[in-house]
């Protein structure tokens, strides 16, 4: 895994959520005004309830034994995480672009 800098605490918490599928921890990690973006939903989705719903569904669908992060790039308040997973025999490769605030809560989650 490419990782030139230490893993920020928010990303470490996200990795724990992705591994455990702990929905209570996911809810705590999201800021109230978080924005979720994905080519699947076409327009930005604003707010914790809708972002939680999309991420919980993604954890259920993609969070199987084949899911793994391949590479990571970290900035001061954002990270890019490349992932892959197999779903119904189809290899899915993409990136999660995650930003967070001073409290360590996710403010933007963009999937590409």
DONUVEX-944234 format. One record per residue: residue in one letter; x, y, z of N, C-alpha, C in turn. Coordinates in steps of 0.05 Angstrom, whole numbers, plus 32768, in hexadecimal, padded with zeros to 4 digits. Example, Ala and Ser with C-alpha at 12.3 -4.5 7.8 and 13.67 -1.06 7.14 Angstrom:
! DONUVEX-944234
a81087F8E809C80F67FA6809C81087FBE809Cs81017FD3808E81117FEB808F81028001809D
//
This chain:
! DONUVEX-944234
x80117FE98000800080008000801280198000x800D802B7FEE801C80447FED801280568003x8023805F8014801B806F802B803280808034x803880978028804F80A7802E804D80B58049x803680B78055803380C5806F802280B48082x802480B9809B801480AA80AF7FF680AB80A9x7FE8809680B07FCB809580AC7FBE80A880C0x7FAF80BC80B67FA180CE80C87F8C80BF80D9x7F8780C980F17F7480BC81037F5880B780F6x7F4E80CA80E77F3480C680DA7F3480AF80C6x7F4A80AC80B87F4C809680A57F50807B80B3x7F5F807C80C97F61806380DA7F46805B80E4x7F36806F80EC7F1B806880F67F0A805E80DEx7F0C806980C67EFE806080AF7F06804380A9x7F20803D80AA7F29802180A57F1C800E80B8x7F1A801680D27F0D800580E67EF0800180DFx7EE2801680D77EC6801480CF7EC3800180B7x7ED4800580A37ED37FF4808A7ED87FD78091x7EEA7FD280A47EF17FB680AB7EDB7FA980BCx7ED17FB880CF7EBE7FAD80E37EA17FB080DAx7E9C7FC380C77E807FCA80BF7E707FD380D7x7E7D7FE180E97E707FEC81017E60800580FAx7E46800280F77E36801980EE7E34802F8103x7E358028811C7E35803D81317E4E804E812Fx7E658041812A7E7E805081277E7D8061810Dx7E71805680F87E6E806680DF7E5E807F80E5x7E48807C80F37E36809380F97E4680A98108x7E5680A0811C7E6680B3812C7E7C80C1811Bx7E8680B381077E9C80BE80F67E9380D380E3x7E7980D480DD7E6E80E780C97E66810180D5x7E6E811880C97E65813280D17E47813580C9x7E38814680D77E1C814980D17E17815380B5x7E29816480AB7E26817080907E388162807Bx7E3F814980807E50813B806D7E43813A8051x7E55813A803D7E4B813880217E56811E8015x7E44810F80097E4B80F67FFB7E4880FA7FDDx7E5D80F27FCF7E5D80F47FB27E6580D97FA5x7E5780D27F907E5D80B97F817E5180BB7F66x7E5E80AF7F527E5280AF7F377E3780A17F37x7E33808F7F4A7E1A80807F4B7E0280927F53x7E0780A77F637DF180B87F6C7DEE80D27F5Dx7E0180D87F4B7E0080EE7F397E03810A7F45x7DF7810F7F5C7DF9812A7F687E0381267F85x7E10813A7F907E1981387FAC7E0181347FBFx7E0581227FD27DF1811D7FE67DFA81298000x7DEA813A800C7DF3814A80237DE58140803Dx7DF5813B80527DEA8135806C7DF281198075x7DF38117808F7DFB80FD809C7DE880E68095x7DCD80EA80967DBC80D380917DBF80C68076x7DC180D780617DC380CC80467DDF80C08041x7DF480CE804B7E0F80C480487E1280A98057x7E0780A8806F7E088090807F7DFB8079806Fx7DE4807E80647DD5806A80557DE6805F803Dx7DF28071802E7E03806880177E1B80588021x7E29806280357E418055803E7E3A803A804Bx7E258039805A7E1C801F80677E16800B8051x7E088013803C7E02800180267E1C7FF88018x7E2E800A80147E48800380077E587FEF8018x7E587FF480327E667FE180447E597FC58042x7E3F7FC4803F7E317FAA803D7E387F9C8022x7E377FAC800C7E3A7FA17FF17E587F9B7FEBx7E697FAD7FF17E857FAA7FE97E977FA08000x7E8D7FA280197E9E7F9B80307EA07F7D8035x7EA67F6E80207EA97F5180237EC67F4A8028x7ECD7F3080277EE87F27802D7EFC7F308017x7EF37F3880007F057F417FEB7F0C7F5F7FECx7EFD7F6E7FFC7F027F8B7FFD7F1D7F91800Ax7F2C7FA37FFD7F457FAC80087F4D7FC77FFCx7F5B7FD6800C7F677FEF80037F837FE97FF8x7F887FF37FE07FA17FED7FD27FB680037FD7x7FAE801C7FD67FC080337FD97FB280497FE7x7FC2805A7FF47FB6807180037FC980898000x7FBD80A17FFE7FCC80BA7FFD7FBE80CC8011x7FCE80D880237FC380E880397FCC81058038x7FBA8117803D7FC0813380417FB8813B805Dx7FB9815580627FB3815F807D7F9681598086x7F83815C80737F678158807A7F5881488065x7F67813980567F5A812880417F6C8111803Ax7F6080FC80307F6E80E580277F6180D9800Ex7F7080CB7FFE7F6680BC7FE77F6E809F7FECx7F5A808D7FEB7F5F80707FF07F5580607FD8x7F6780527FCB7F6080417FB57F5880267FC0x7F41801C7FB67F3780027FC07F307FEF7FA9x7F2D7FD67FB17F227FC37F9E7F127FAE7FAEx7EFE7FA47FA07EED7F8F7FAC7EE07F807F95x7ED77F687F9B7EC97F587F877EAC7F557F90x7E9A7F5B7F7E7E7E7F597F847E707F497F6Ex7E657F327F767E587F217F637E6A7F1A7F4Bx7E837F157F517E977F0E7F3C7EA27F257F2Cx7E9B7F3E7F337EA47F557F247EB97F637F36x7ED17F687F2B7EE57F777F3A7EDF7F957F38x7EDD7FA27F4F7ED77FBE7F517EF07FCC7F5Cx7EFA7FE07F4D7F127FEF7F567F0A800D7F55x7F0F801B7F6B7F0880377F6D7F1780457F82x7F0F805E7F877F1C806E7F9C7F07807B7FAEx7F0E807D7FC77EFF808D7FDB7F0F80A67FE0x7F0380BD7FDC7F1080D67FE37F0180E17FFCx7F1080E380127F0480E9802C7F1081028037x7EFF811580407F08812D804E7EFC812E8069x7F09813B807C7EFF813D80977F04815880A3x7EF6815D80B97EF9817780C77F0C817580DFx7F0E818B80EE7F20818C81057F198179811Bx7F008171811C7EF7815D81307EFC81418127x7F06813D810E7F0B812381047EF4811580F7x7EDE812480F37EC6811880E77EC8811B80C8x7EBE810880BA7EBE8108809D7EAA811D8093x7EB3813080837EA2814580777E9C8141805Ax7EAC8130804D7EA7812A80307EB2810E802Bx7EA180FF801D7EA980E480157EA180E17FF8x7EB580E07FE77EB080DE7FCA7EBB80C37FC0x7EAB80B47FB37EB3809B7FA77EB5809E7F89x7ECA80947F7E7ECE80957F617ED580797F57
//
